[in-house]
Amino acid sequence: MSESIGGQGQQPPYNRQPGAPQPGAQQRGGYTPPQAQNGGYTPPQGQQGGYAPPPGQQGGYAPPPGQQAPPQQGGYAPPAQPNYAQNMPGIDQMPAPQVKKKPIDQVHLDELLEVIIDMGGSDLHIAAGIPPVIRTNGALVPTMYENCTPLDVQQMMYAILTDEQIQKFESTWELDFSYALQKRARFRVNIYKDKGSVAASLRLIPTKIPSLQDLGLPAIVEKLTHTKRGLILVTGPTGSGKSTTLAAMINHINTSRSEHVITIEDPIEYLHSHKMSVINQRELGMDTKSFPNALRACLREDPDIILVGEMRDLDTMQLAISAAETGHLVFATLHTNSAATSVDRIVDGFPPGQQGQVRLQLSNNIQAIIAQQLIPRANGQGRVAVQEIMIATAAIRNLIREAKAHQITSAIQTSGNVGMITTDQALRDHYMRGNISYEAATSRAHNLDELKKMLAIDASESASGGSGPAGYQRPQR
């Protein structure tokens, strides 16, 4: 029985009459069927379409003379394939290509650090059960290595430790130090325990200290480096670029005037050379036992400027404020998200009976608070620093003294003429310049309704031909 190409019970698709004009006969760069065909198979006269076998055959495939036809169930059977292709699997049966991963058991840590630099990454995470992972442009990307075993991680990290560091780590289960990769870069290293196994996080510290202009910091930040005394805080979450901002400010001082600078860090990140200033860098665990000890000692070392890597405890906060009170310029960092929360964090770190005195000291000695965060650029190439900047005006000092830190944000918002800016205003400015996306701006807002209101006003001004707020460089859209 003859079988239809269109399938049993279906009308054949080739049902045009011979010689009938074909729709769209003008073709470009393709096959044009002969006049007697309509773009496919045309059955001989008297057939209704489908495949018609030659006389004497019952349908299906007829083998050449001298060959035996294979058993068929009807329909079309393809001709015999050459021998080389008979055992080839179909595309749907072929396994997906497998990328061979590099073994990790004999890899030295330096090889992974080279990968970070080549990829333009910022962090390396090593833990058992996963391959080494690199953070680049804020996203985590696994490397092409095999999963690490607990022994792999331990051997890799112990290979760069001294006996004293190994003993300290095994007694405290945490260890911070710095590690240099030849002359290419330095890394801040933290080793810790993860489900009973060794794990590590490494942060890339470039050998070149960026300038304030390289970082795109506002002009008010450069002006703050000329301050002679007081306390300047750079705050933000982990990985927000606080150390880089401070390094750029210290480097600007180093290249512009003669000062004696002492830094106390855990560990030392950016290495400063002596230029116009003398810079002494002390590392916790190597050059000093603790931040409070180093702060007490440095007051007897004739400093002009003191940098405290982190105000992490009550003693360090008290000594930093006291150093600013005695006429030194003190830079320090905190893990807070805004100027207002930074003030509350310092005051709340003291017992209730001392908080009034601390507010008075802080109001008299604070010079500025820079709260920053890093946000991916809209073009996907790197990140941009978005900063809230508080300058200690008389109104700000009065709010701190009277325990009204919650009103600091409003005071910043109305004091743009002296260089102050809130986080939401900074997000608006970066969005209007095309530096960050709308989604990134709204996801990092402190007051989402306020930010949307500002963006709506700016969009209305742009539509009506207005120039927008002063200083704007509107992106080409």
Secondary structure as GFF3:
##gff-version 3
##sequence-region A 1 477
A	DSSP	three_ten_helix	83	85	.	.	.	ID=ss1
A	DSSP	three_ten_helix	91	93	.	.	.	ID=ss2
A	DSSP	alpha_helix	109	119	.	.	.	ID=ss3
A	DSSP	beta_strand	123	126	.	.	.	ID=ss4
A	DSSP	beta_strand	133	136	.	.	.	ID=ss5
A	DSSP	beta_strand	139	142	.	.	.	ID=ss6
A	DSSP	alpha_helix	150	158	.	.	.	ID=ss7
A	DSSP	alpha_helix	163	172	.	.	.	ID=ss8
A	DSSP	beta_strand	174	181	.	.	.	ID=ss9
A	DSSP	beta_strand	185	194	.	.	.	ID=ss10
A	DSSP	beta_strand	197	206	.	.	.	ID=ss11
A	DSSP	alpha_helix	219	224	.	.	.	ID=ss12
A	DSSP	beta_strand	230	235	.	.	.	ID=ss13
A	DSSP	alpha_helix	242	256	.	.	.	ID=ss14
A	DSSP	beta_strand	260	265	.	.	.	ID=ss15
A	DSSP	beta_strand	278	283	.	.	.	ID=ss16
A	DSSP	alpha_helix	291	298	.	.	.	ID=ss17
A	DSSP	beta_strand	305	308	.	.	.	ID=ss18
A	DSSP	alpha_helix	314	325	.	.	.	ID=ss19
A	DSSP	beta_strand	329	334	.	.	.	ID=ss20
A	DSSP	alpha_helix	339	348	.	.	.	ID=ss21
A	DSSP	three_ten_helix	352	354	.	.	.	ID=ss22
A	DSSP	alpha_helix	355	365	.	.	.	ID=ss23
A	DSSP	beta_strand	366	376	.	.	.	ID=ss24
A	DSSP	beta_strand	383	391	.	.	.	ID=ss25
A	DSSP	alpha_helix	394	401	.	.	.	ID=ss26
A	DSSP	three_ten_helix	405	407	.	.	.	ID=ss27
A	DSSP	alpha_helix	408	413	.	.	.	ID=ss28
A	DSSP	three_ten_helix	416	418	.	.	.	ID=ss29
A	DSSP	alpha_helix	423	432	.	.	.	ID=ss30
A	DSSP	alpha_helix	438	443	.	.	.	ID=ss31
A	DSSP	alpha_helix	448	463	.	.	.	ID=ss32
###
